[in-house]
Amino acid sequence: MSAPGKAGAHMPRRARWLSASTVRWVALLGLCAAYLQGGLQKAVDFPGAVAETAHFGLSPAMPVTLATIVLELGASLMILTGRLRWLGALALAVFTLAATFIANRYWDAPQAERFMLANAFFEHLGLVGGFLLVAWVDVNERAERAP
């Protein structure tokens, strides 16, 4: 058992794996999961990813797709490793906000597609908020550790 007053002091031995750092890392992994999966999927099916980029009117499609893969994977790794976490989180927040306005324009969609696109739009705004929170926490934690 830990000393009284320390984190995990009242936690049963079998639940210690559920420490704050473990929960935090799993939460960050969940936040980054779609970007890790998306970046890997785009890398595996690069021609399909380029076609998707072109479908959304982004040009030149090949460099934009390559930059998207690097951003999705690189920023996710920054967040998960803690190296410049705030920067990775801000990068994914800006990317997600831009992609949301490009891909989930529910107000321009036919009525039959509007409901699903509106849900996706607001879910992505939630991701933006999550990434902004990660950046804010990281910047504040760094400031507290600074001499």
DOPALO-888236 format. One record per residue (C-alpha): residue number from 0; y, x, z. Coordinates in Angstrom, 1 decimal, padded with zeros to 4 digits. Layout:
<recs>
   resi        y        x        z
    NUM        Y        X        Z
...
</recs>
This chain:
<recs>
   resi        y        x        z
      0    000.0    000.0    000.0
      1    003.6    001.1   -000.6
      2    006.1    001.6    002.1
      3    007.9   -001.6    003.1
      4    011.0   -002.3    001.1
      5    009.7   -000.5   -002.0
      6    009.0   -002.2   -005.3
      7    005.4   -003.5   -005.2
      8    005.1   -003.2   -001.4
      9    003.7   -006.7   -001.1
     10    001.7   -006.7   -004.3
     11   -002.1   -006.8   -004.1
     12   -003.8   -003.7   -005.2
     13   -005.4   -005.4   -008.3
     14   -001.9   -006.5   -009.5
     15   -000.1   -003.1   -009.3
     16   -000.6   -002.6   -013.1
     17    001.9   -005.4   -013.4
     18    004.7   -003.1   -012.4
     19    008.3   -003.7   -013.5
     20    008.1   -000.8   -016.0
     21    004.9   -002.3   -017.5
     22    006.3   -005.8   -017.8
     23    009.5   -004.4   -019.2
     24    007.6   -002.4   -021.9
     25    005.4   -005.3   -022.8
     26    008.6   -007.5   -023.1
     27    010.2   -004.9   -025.4
     28    007.0   -004.7   -027.4
     29    007.1   -008.5   -027.8
     30    010.7   -008.4   -028.9
     31    009.9   -005.7   -031.5
     32    006.6   -007.2   -032.6
     33    007.9   -009.0   -035.7
     34    009.8   -005.9   -036.8
     35    006.8   -003.6   -036.4
     36    004.6   -006.0   -038.2
     37    007.2   -006.7   -040.9
     38    007.9   -003.0   -041.5
     39    004.2   -002.2   -041.7
     40    003.5   -005.1   -044.0
     41    006.4   -004.2   -046.3
     42    005.1   -000.6   -046.4
     43    001.6   -001.7   -047.2
     44    002.7   -004.1   -049.9
     45    005.8   -002.3   -051.1
     46    006.0   -004.2   -054.5
     47    005.7   -007.5   -052.8
     48    008.4   -006.5   -050.3
     49    010.7   -005.4   -053.2
     50    010.1   -008.8   -054.9
     51    011.0   -010.6   -051.6
     52    014.2   -008.5   -051.3
     53    015.1   -009.4   -054.9
     54    014.4   -013.1   -054.2
     55    017.1   -013.1   -051.6
     56    019.6   -011.5   -054.1
     57    019.8   -008.1   -052.5
     58    020.3   -005.3   -055.0
     59    019.3   -002.7   -055.7
     60    016.0   -004.2   -054.3
     61    014.0   -001.0   -054.0
     62    016.4    001.1   -051.9
     63    017.3   -002.0   -049.8
     64    013.6   -002.6   -049.1
     65    013.0    001.1   -048.2
     66    016.0    001.0   -045.8
     67    014.7   -002.2   -044.3
     68    011.3   -000.6   -043.6
     69    012.9    002.5   -042.0
     70    015.2    000.3   -039.9
     71    012.5   -002.1   -038.7
     72    010.1    000.6   -037.7
     73    012.6    003.2   -036.6
     74    014.8    001.0   -034.4
     75    011.6   -000.6   -032.9
     76    010.4    002.9   -032.0
     77    013.7    003.8   -030.5
     78    013.6    000.7   -028.3
     79    010.0    001.3   -027.2
     80    010.4    005.0   -026.5
     81    013.7    004.6   -024.8
     82    015.3    007.2   -027.0
     83    018.8    005.8   -027.9
     84    017.4    002.4   -027.0
     85    020.8    000.8   -027.0
     86    021.4    002.0   -030.6
     87    018.0    000.7   -031.8
     88    018.7   -002.6   -030.2
     89    022.2   -002.9   -031.7
     90    020.8   -002.0   -035.1
     91    018.1   -004.7   -034.9
     92    020.7   -007.2   -033.6
     93    023.0   -006.6   -036.6
     94    020.1   -006.6   -039.0
     95    018.6   -009.8   -037.6
     96    022.0   -011.6   -037.7
     97    022.6   -010.6   -041.3
     98    019.0   -011.5   -042.3
     99    019.3   -014.8   -040.6
    100    022.4   -015.8   -042.6
    101    020.6   -014.6   -045.8
    102    017.2   -016.1   -045.4
    103    017.6   -019.1   -043.2
    104    020.6   -021.0   -044.7
    105    019.4   -024.4   -043.6
    106    022.7   -026.0   -044.4
    107    022.1   -025.3   -048.1
    108    018.4   -026.2   -048.2
    109    016.9   -029.4   -049.5
    110    016.4   -032.0   -046.7
    111    012.6   -031.4   -046.7
    112    013.1   -027.7   -045.8
    113    016.1   -028.1   -043.5
    114    014.2   -028.7   -040.2
    115    012.0   -025.5   -040.4
    116    014.9   -023.3   -041.6
    117    017.2   -024.6   -038.8
    118    014.5   -023.7   -036.2
    119    014.0   -020.3   -037.7
    120    017.8   -019.8   -037.8
    121    018.3   -020.5   -034.1
    122    015.1   -018.6   -033.1
    123    016.6   -015.6   -034.8
    124    019.8   -016.0   -033.0
    125    017.7   -015.9   -029.8
    126    016.3   -012.5   -031.0
    127    019.9   -011.3   -031.6
    128    020.7   -012.3   -028.0
    129    017.7   -010.5   -026.7
    130    018.6   -007.3   -028.6
    131    022.1   -007.4   -027.3
    132    020.8   -007.8   -023.8
    133    018.5   -004.8   -024.2
    134    021.5   -002.7   -025.5
    135    023.7   -003.9   -022.6
    136    021.1   -003.1   -019.9
    137    020.4    000.3   -021.4
    138    024.0    001.3   -021.6
    139    024.6    000.1   -018.0
    140    021.5    002.0   -016.7
    141    022.7    005.2   -018.4
    142    026.1    004.8   -016.9
    143    024.6    004.4   -013.4
    144    022.5    007.5   -013.8
    145    025.4    009.6   -015.1
    146    027.0    012.0   -012.5
</recs>
